[in-house]
């Protein structure tokens, strides 16, 4: 059995209602995504196609595609850009968090701000991060300290955010473009973390001799990424593990 249903895919762990958004619905948050198509199979995998319009310069350039699925399978990524070829691609899933920010600051200077509980007076100290292995080891002047929660209010101020940390899952692609200009670029990939199931209720009218069947679709999105205003197709079947095209077996 195979069928398709056009719906809007929202950011949620479990979606109880599968209906297209009303035409007067407020727009979703601004994302870097373009014209989205998501084909969801019922074995926790989906084919995502994202068409974005990019203004590419001539020659080699690096383009970042934010708002891709955090559960992307990088080996399945395909990119089609008119008059351009892919040289290199990387999936950056080193997301910005307090822990990753401290880990990436090893060897760098930070500022410690301590607040005296009784007076509220703040004191500042510069410290060098030596290691982050089960705890934060700091060098402050000529002494070595461990940053710990001893009941005193302490804040850490970083001078900058390391370039390797991303606020959102991002695919980075190096392109070689034969001409400059704006054009559609199609990004496609397989992703885990998307699944669906259907439930049905049958009402039998004995007098009329008819059956009224209603279907209810539940979507599960655990990719860590929202897909707004996506053209969504639900397919009953399984996709091959090495299949990039999303054929049903």
N, C-alpha and C positions, 0 to 999 in steps of 0.2 A: 504494500500500500504506500502511495506517495501522494502528498498534498502540500500546498503552499498557502501561507497566510500572511497578508500584509499587515504589519503592526509597527508601533514605535517601540524601540528598545531603550529602556531607561536604566539608570544606574541604581541597582538594588541587588541584594543577595537573593531575594525571592520576589517575583512579581505575580500577584494574584489575578490581576486583570489584564487581559490582552486585547486592547481596543486601540484603534488609531486615535491620536490626540485630536481634539477639536480644533477647528480652523482658527478659533479665537484664543487658543491657549497661548500663554506668555512664552516668549522664546527662552530656550535653555541658556546656561552659562556659555560664555564665549570660549571656543576651543579652536585648536589648529586644524581640526578635521575638515574634510571637504564633503563631497557627495558620497555618502556611505551606503554600502550594500553589505548585509550580513546574512550568510546562509548558515543556519544552525542545524547540525545533525544531532541525533539523540544518543550519542556516545561521548558527550562532554567535549566536543570539538566544533569549531566553526571556521568558515572561510570568510575573511573580511576583505572587502575591496573599498579603497578610499581614493577618490579622484580629487586632487587638489590642483589649483592653478598657481603656478610658480613663475616668477620673473627670473629667468636664468641668464647669467652673463655668458659670453662666448669663452671657451676654454674650460679649464678645470675649476671646479667649485665644490664646496661642501655644503650640503643641505641637511637640515635637521627636521625630522618628522616627529613632532611631539604628539601626545595623546594617542599613541598606539597601545595595544593591549599589553599589560604587564605580564601576561601569560603567553606572549607570542612565541612561536617556534621559529627562531631566526633562520634555520636552514631552509624554511619554506618561503622566505621573502622573495617576491618578484617586483621589479620596478620597471615600468614602461614610460619612457619620455621621448617624444618626437625629437629627432635630430640630436639625441644625447645617449651616451652609453655609461653604464655603471662601472666604476673602477674599483671601489671598495665600499663595504657597508659594515657598520658596527651597531650593536644593540646596547645602549647605555641604560642599565637598570641599577645604577648606583644612586639610589634616591637620597635626597637631602633629609636628614633627621638629626636630632641631637647626638645620637651615638655615632653616626657616620661622619658628622661634622668634626667631632672630637678625634675620631680615628684618622681622618685625613689631615689633621692639624699637627700630627707628630713631627717634631722638629721646628715648629713655628712658635711664635710668641702670641700669648693671649693675655687678657686682662681679667684679674679676679677682683670682684667688688664684694666686700663684706660689710654687713650692716650690723652695728651694735644693737642688741635687743633693747637695752635700757634707754639709750640716748637717740637711736636712729641715725647716728653718724655713720657715713660711709667712708671706707678706706679702700684704696685701689693699689694693686700690686701687679707688676708685669711678671709673667711666668712663661717658661719654655716647656712645652709638652714633650716629655721624654718617651713615654710609652703608654699604650692603652691595652692592657692585657689583664682582664678581670678587675681593672681599676685604673685610675688615671694617675700617672707618676709625673710630678712637676719639678722643675728646677727654678727656685725663687732666690735670686742672688747667688749666695754660696751654699745654700742648703737644698736638700731634696725633701719634698713633701708628697703625700698622697692625698688627692682630692677626695674627700669623703663627706658623708652627711653626718655631721656631729651636732646638729640642732641649731647651728648658727646660719642665718640667711646668707647664702653665697650665690652670686651670679657670675657667669662667665661671658665675657664679651670677646668675640672673634673679629679680627681685623678685616677678613674677607671670606667669601665662600669659594672653596676650591673649584676650579673649572670642571673637574671630573664628576662633581655632584650635580644631579638634575632634580628639579622640583617635580617633574613628571616623567614617566617612561618615555624614552626618546630613541628613535632610530636615526642614526647618522649615516649619510650616504655621500660618497665622493663621485661626482659626475664629470664627464667630459662632454661639453656642449659644442656642437659645430656652428651654432649661431646664437646671437643674443635675442631675447624676447620672451614674452609671456606665453605659456602653453599649459595644457592639462597634463598632469603627471599621475599615473595610476599606480598606487601601491596596493599589493595584495599579499596576504599571508594567512596561514592557519594559526588558530589560537585555541588553547585549552581554556577551561573556565566558563564556557557558555553551554547551556543545556536547556532542554525543554521536555515537558511531558503534557499529555492531554488526558482529561477526564470527561466522561460523558454521562448524561442523565437522560433516561428514556421514560416518557410518560405514555402509557397505553390507555386510549379511550375505547373501552370495551363496546360501548353503544355505537360509536361511529366506526369502529374497526380500524382505527388509525394509531400510529405511533409518532409522537413528537420527540425528536432527539436534539438535545442541546450539548454543545461542546465547550469546554473551558480549558484554556492553555495557560500553563504556568512556566515562566521563564526564570532561569537562574543565571545571574551574572556575578561571577567571583573573579573577574579578570583584573579588578582594581582600576578599570577605565570605564568611563561613560561613553555610550554611542548614541548621540542625539539625532533625532529625525532620520533614523536609518531605515532604508527599505529592507525589510527583514523577511526571509523565507525560512520556513521550518520544513525539514526533510526527514522522513522516516527512512532510516537506513544507516549504514556505517561507511565511513570513508577509510580508504586504505592508509596504512601508516606511512607509506612513502609517496603518497599521491599528492602532488601540489595543486592539481586542477580541481579537486573536490568531487571526484566521481563517486557515485554510490555503488557499493558492492552488495 
